[in-house]
Amino acid sequence: MILIAESGSTKTDWRLVDLEKTQFTTLGLNPYFVNSQQIANELTPAFNLIKDLKIKEIHFYGTGITDESKSTIIKNGIEKALGYATKIYTYSDVIASAKALFGKKSGIACILGTGSNSCYWESEKIRFQIPPLGFWLGDEGSGGHMGKLLVLDYLHKEMPEKVRILFELKFGKMERHEILTKAYQEEKPNKYFSSFSIFLFENQKLDYCKNLIWNSFQQFIDKYLKKYPQLANSEIGFIGSIAYYYKNILTEVCKKNNIFISIIIEKPIEKLVQFHQE
C-alpha cells in the first residue's frame, strides 16, 4: 500500500492508493511550526484508520520542507505515529504543485494558497526557481499576504469608512495589542492573517477590496513570475485556494501582464494520486 499526503499550512490531505481510495484529513504539518512529537500526536488517531494495513511507502508533500533537517522532523513524526519503519519520501509543496499541474510535462507551477511559491518544472525536476521568502518577508499573492495588507490598512486607519464598518461587523473592533500578540507570540501567524482573506472574497466587488487583491497578485507577478527566463515559452499553471477562488481577478491581472494561464486547480491531492498510479 502507498500512502500519499499533501500538507499545507492549514490542513493535510491523505490518500491511500488502493481500490477503496481511503482518505482522511489532519492539521497542516509545517516543520517550521511543529516538532516530531507534535506530528506524532496529531497523526496517531488518524493512523488508527489504517492500523491493520501494511504501508510500504509514504510520499509526503508539504509546506516548510526546505532542507534535510525539516524532512527529518516529518519522517520521525510519521514513523512514531505509524508504529513501524517504512519508506518515507518527503517533497516540498512546490513539487506537489508541479506534479499535479504538469505531471511529466514542463511548465511554470505557481502556488497561491495560505502562502505562495513557484518553480519551473521540466523532466520531473525543478530546473529553475525564484526562492520564496516565507510569510514575513514574502508570500506575495497569497491569502496570508492579502490578510496582512488588509489588517495593516485597518490598523493604520487607511481603510475607506464603508469598508471599515463592514470589517468590524464581521470581526468586531480589533485592538493593536490583540493583533500583535497573534502576529508575534502565537503559532502560525500566516494562517491567522490568511483567515481575513475571506472578507476580501465576500466583498471583492468593492473597489478597495478588488484593488487590494489585484495589487497582491501584481506583486507576485513582479517579484517572481517576471523573473523566469522560461516565461514567454512556457505553460503557466496555478494551484491553491486563493488562485482557485479569485481566478477571475487573477486571470485579469495576468492578462494585463501578457501572461496567459493554462490551468488553475484548487487542490493537488487527486492529481498526485494519479501521478503515483502511473
C-alpha positions as CSV (number, residue, x, y, z in Angstrom):
1,M,0.0,0.0,0.0
2,I,1.2,3.5,-0.8
3,L,0.0,6.5,1.3
4,I,0.1,10.0,-0.2
5,A,0.0,13.2,1.8
6,E,-0.3,16.8,0.7
7,S,0.2,19.3,3.6
8,G,-0.4,23.0,3.5
9,S,-0.3,25.5,6.4
10,T,-3.9,24.7,7.3
11,K,-4.6,21.0,6.7
12,T,-3.1,17.8,5.3
13,D,-5.0,15.6,2.8
14,W,-4.1,11.9,3.0
15,R,-5.0,9.3,0.3
16,L,-4.3,5.6,0.3
17,V,-3.6,4.4,-3.2
18,D,-5.9,1.4,-3.3
19,L,-9.2,0.4,-4.8
20,E,-11.2,1.9,-1.9
21,K,-9.3,5.2,-2.0
22,T,-9.2,5.6,1.7
23,Q,-8.9,9.2,2.7
24,F,-8.7,11.4,5.8
25,T,-7.6,14.9,6.8
26,T,-5.3,16.2,9.6
27,L,-4.0,19.6,10.6
28,G,-1.3,21.1,8.5
29,L,2.2,19.9,9.4
30,N,4.8,22.5,8.7
31,P,8.1,21.5,10.3
32,Y,8.9,25.2,11.0
33,F,6.0,25.3,13.4
34,V,5.7,21.7,14.8
35,N,8.2,19.1,16.0
36,S,8.2,15.4,15.6
37,Q,6.3,14.6,18.7
38,Q,3.6,17.1,17.9
39,I,3.3,15.5,14.4
40,A,3.0,12.0,16.1
41,N,0.3,13.2,18.5
42,E,-1.7,14.7,15.6
43,L,-1.3,11.6,13.3
44,T,-1.8,8.7,15.8
45,P,-5.6,8.9,15.9
46,A,-5.9,9.3,12.2
47,F,-3.5,6.4,11.6
48,N,-5.8,4.2,13.6
49,L,-7.9,4.1,10.4
50,I,-5.2,2.2,8.6
51,K,-3.5,0.4,11.5
52,D,-4.3,-3.1,10.1
53,L,-2.7,-2.3,6.7
54,K,0.9,-2.6,5.9
55,I,2.1,0.7,4.4
56,K,5.1,0.0,2.2
57,E,5.7,3.6,1.1
58,I,4.6,7.1,2.2
59,H,5.0,10.1,-0.1
60,F,4.7,13.3,1.9
61,Y,4.4,16.7,0.1
62,G,4.4,19.7,2.3
63,T,4.9,23.3,3.2
64,G,8.2,24.0,5.0
65,I,10.2,21.1,3.7
66,T,13.2,23.2,2.7
67,D,16.2,21.1,3.8
68,E,17.1,17.7,5.3
69,S,16.6,18.8,8.9
70,K,12.9,19.7,8.2
71,S,12.5,16.5,6.2
72,T,13.7,14.5,9.2
73,I,11.2,16.2,11.5
74,I,8.4,15.0,9.3
75,K,9.8,11.5,8.8
76,N,10.4,10.9,12.6
77,G,6.9,12.2,13.4
78,I,5.2,9.9,10.8
79,E,7.2,6.9,11.9
80,K,6.3,7.4,15.6
81,A,2.6,7.6,14.7
82,L,2.7,4.6,12.3
83,G,4.5,2.4,14.9
84,Y,6.8,0.7,12.5
85,A,9.5,1.6,10.0
86,T,8.7,2.1,6.3
87,K,10.0,4.0,3.3
88,I,9.1,7.7,3.7
89,Y,9.8,10.2,1.0
90,T,9.4,13.9,1.5
91,Y,9.0,16.7,-1.0
92,S,8.3,20.4,-0.9
93,D,4.8,21.8,-1.6
94,V,6.0,23.3,-4.9
95,I,7.0,19.8,-6.2
96,A,3.5,18.7,-5.3
97,S,2.0,21.5,-7.3
98,A,4.3,20.9,-10.3
99,K,3.4,17.2,-10.5
100,A,-0.3,18.0,-10.1
101,L,-0.3,20.7,-12.7
102,F,2.1,19.3,-15.3
103,G,3.0,15.7,-14.4
104,K,5.7,14.7,-16.8
105,K,5.3,17.8,-19.0
106,S,7.1,21.1,-18.4
107,G,5.7,24.4,-17.2
108,I,5.9,27.1,-14.5
109,A,3.9,26.0,-11.5
110,C,2.6,28.6,-9.0
111,I,1.1,28.2,-5.6
112,L,-1.3,30.8,-4.2
113,G,-2.9,29.5,-1.0
114,T,-2.2,30.4,2.6
115,G,1.3,31.1,1.3
116,S,2.9,31.4,-2.2
117,N,5.6,29.6,-4.2
118,S,6.7,28.9,-7.8
119,C,9.1,26.9,-9.9
120,Y,9.9,25.9,-13.5
121,W,9.3,22.2,-13.9
122,E,10.9,20.1,-16.6
123,S,11.7,16.3,-16.9
124,E,10.1,15.7,-13.5
125,K,12.6,18.1,-11.7
126,I,12.7,21.7,-10.6
127,R,15.0,23.3,-13.2
128,F,14.7,27.0,-12.0
129,Q,13.2,28.8,-9.1
130,I,12.9,32.2,-7.6
131,P,13.2,31.3,-3.9
132,P,10.2,32.1,-1.7
133,L,10.9,34.1,1.4
134,G,8.0,32.9,3.7
135,F,5.3,34.9,5.4
136,W,7.2,37.7,7.0
137,L,9.4,38.5,4.0
138,G,7.3,37.3,1.1
139,D,4.3,35.2,0.3
140,E,3.0,37.9,-2.2
141,G,-0.2,36.9,-3.9
142,S,-1.3,34.5,-1.0
143,G,-4.1,34.6,1.5
144,G,-1.6,35.4,4.2
145,H,-0.3,38.4,2.3
146,M,-3.7,39.7,1.4
147,G,-4.8,39.4,5.0
148,K,-1.7,41.2,6.2
149,L,-2.3,44.1,3.8
150,L,-5.9,44.3,5.0
151,V,-5.1,44.3,8.7
152,L,-2.3,46.9,8.2
153,D,-4.8,49.2,6.5
154,Y,-7.2,48.7,9.4
155,L,-4.5,49.4,12.0
156,H,-3.2,52.4,10.0
157,K,-6.8,53.7,9.6
158,E,-6.3,53.7,5.8
159,M,-9.5,51.7,5.0
160,P,-12.4,53.6,3.5
161,E,-15.0,54.2,6.2
162,K,-17.6,51.9,4.4
163,V,-15.1,49.0,4.3
164,R,-14.1,49.6,7.9
165,I,-17.7,49.3,9.1
166,L,-18.1,46.0,7.2
167,F,-14.8,44.8,8.6
168,E,-15.9,45.5,12.2
169,L,-19.3,43.9,11.6
170,K,-17.5,40.7,10.7
171,F,-14.6,40.6,13.1
172,G,-15.5,43.1,15.8
173,K,-13.4,46.1,16.7
174,M,-9.8,44.9,16.9
175,E,-7.1,46.4,19.1
176,R,-3.4,46.7,18.1
177,H,-2.1,44.6,21.0
178,E,-4.5,41.8,20.1
179,I,-3.2,41.6,16.6
180,L,0.4,42.0,17.6
181,T,0.0,39.0,20.0
182,K,-1.3,36.9,17.2
183,A,1.4,38.0,14.9
184,Y,4.4,37.7,17.1
185,Q,3.6,35.4,20.1
186,E,1.3,32.7,18.8
187,E,1.9,29.9,16.3
188,K,1.1,30.1,12.6
189,P,0.7,33.8,12.0
190,N,0.3,33.1,8.3
191,K,-2.8,31.1,9.0
192,Y,-4.2,33.8,11.3
193,F,-3.7,36.6,8.7
194,S,-5.0,34.3,5.9
195,S,-8.3,33.9,7.7
196,F,-9.0,37.6,6.9
197,S,-8.9,36.9,3.2
198,I,-12.5,35.6,3.3
199,F,-13.6,39.2,3.9
200,L,-11.9,40.2,0.6
201,F,-13.7,37.3,-1.2
202,E,-17.1,38.3,0.2
203,N,-16.5,42.0,-0.7
204,Q,-14.5,41.7,-3.9
205,K,-17.0,43.9,-5.8
206,L,-15.9,46.9,-3.7
207,D,-13.1,48.8,-5.4
208,Y,-11.0,48.8,-2.3
209,C,-11.1,45.0,-1.9
210,K,-10.6,44.3,-5.6
211,N,-7.7,46.7,-5.7
212,L,-6.0,45.0,-2.7
213,I,-6.4,41.6,-4.3
214,W,-5.2,42.9,-7.6
215,N,-2.1,44.6,-6.0
216,S,-1.2,41.4,-4.1
217,F,-1.3,39.4,-7.4
218,Q,0.7,42.0,-9.2
219,Q,3.4,41.8,-6.5
220,F,3.6,38.1,-7.0
221,I,4.0,38.6,-10.8
222,D,6.6,41.3,-10.4
223,K,8.7,39.6,-7.8
224,Y,8.5,36.0,-9.1
225,L,6.9,35.3,-12.5
226,K,8.5,38.0,-14.5
227,K,11.9,36.8,-13.4
228,Y,11.6,33.4,-15.0
229,P,13.6,33.2,-18.3
230,Q,11.2,30.5,-19.4
231,L,8.1,32.7,-19.0
232,A,7.5,33.6,-22.7
233,N,7.7,30.0,-23.9
234,S,6.1,28.0,-21.1
235,E,2.6,27.0,-19.9
236,I,1.7,28.7,-16.6
237,G,-0.4,26.9,-14.0
238,F,-1.8,27.9,-10.6
239,I,-2.8,25.8,-7.7
240,G,-4.3,26.6,-4.3
241,S,-7.5,28.1,-2.7
242,I,-6.6,31.7,-3.5
243,A,-5.8,31.1,-7.1
244,Y,-9.0,29.0,-7.5
245,Y,-11.5,31.2,-5.8
246,Y,-10.0,34.5,-7.1
247,K,-9.4,33.1,-10.6
248,N,-11.4,35.8,-12.3
249,I,-9.2,38.6,-10.9
250,L,-6.0,36.5,-11.2
251,T,-6.8,35.9,-14.9
252,E,-7.3,39.7,-15.4
253,V,-4.1,40.6,-13.7
254,C,-2.1,38.0,-15.6
255,K,-3.7,39.1,-18.9
256,K,-2.7,42.7,-18.2
257,N,0.9,41.5,-17.9
258,N,0.7,39.4,-21.1
259,I,0.7,36.2,-19.1
260,F,-1.9,33.6,-20.1
261,I,-2.9,30.8,-17.6
262,S,-3.1,27.3,-18.9
263,I,-4.7,25.6,-15.8
264,I,-6.0,26.5,-12.4
265,I,-6.8,23.8,-9.8
266,E,-7.7,24.1,-6.2
267,K,-6.0,21.0,-4.6
268,P,-3.2,18.8,-5.8
269,I,-4.0,15.6,-3.9
270,E,-6.1,13.8,-6.6
271,K,-3.6,14.6,-9.3
272,L,-0.8,13.3,-7.0
273,V,-2.6,10.0,-6.6
274,Q,-2.9,9.7,-10.3
275,F,0.8,10.5,-10.7
276,H,1.8,7.7,-8.4
277,Q,-0.6,5.3,-10.1
278,E,1.0,5.8,-13.5
